[in-house]
Amino acid sequence: MPFKPGISGNPGGLEKQKLFRRALRECLSVEEAKEIAKKVIHMAKSGDLMAVNIIADRLDGKPQQSLEITDDRSTNLAERLEQILAAAQEADAANSAGREARTGRVN
């Protein structure tokens, strides 16, 4: 069923504001928020790198982080799957042999 324009497909979905943000907005006056901002600016000017990062993150957004994943194993998926299956069969055989030795029974 297609969604109608202007009507949410998930009316009970996530809140528009995050919980902590909403609580801060309710507790802080505009003047208090300005005081805090001035304090962070003063700390940054005094060399506090955490304060510098806070300001940079608020102005420019947090820098994107990338993650490069490398795998030195075989790139041939069929070959890798055969290796995994062979290892699983070996483990099953070892478990069966150990079970037989402990119980004296063969499955």
Number of C-alpha atoms within 10 A of each C-alpha: 3 5 8 8 7 6 8 10 11 7 8 7 8 8 8 7 9 9 9 9 9 11 11 11 11 9 10 12 11 10 9 11 14 12 12 13 13 12 13 18 16 14 15 17 12 11 10 13 12 12 18 18 13 15 16 13 12 10 9 8 10 11 8 5 5 6 5 4 5 6 6 5 8 10 9 8 10 10 10 13 11 11 13 12 11 12 12 12 12 12 12 12 12 12 12 15 15 12 14 13 11 9 8 10 10 9 7
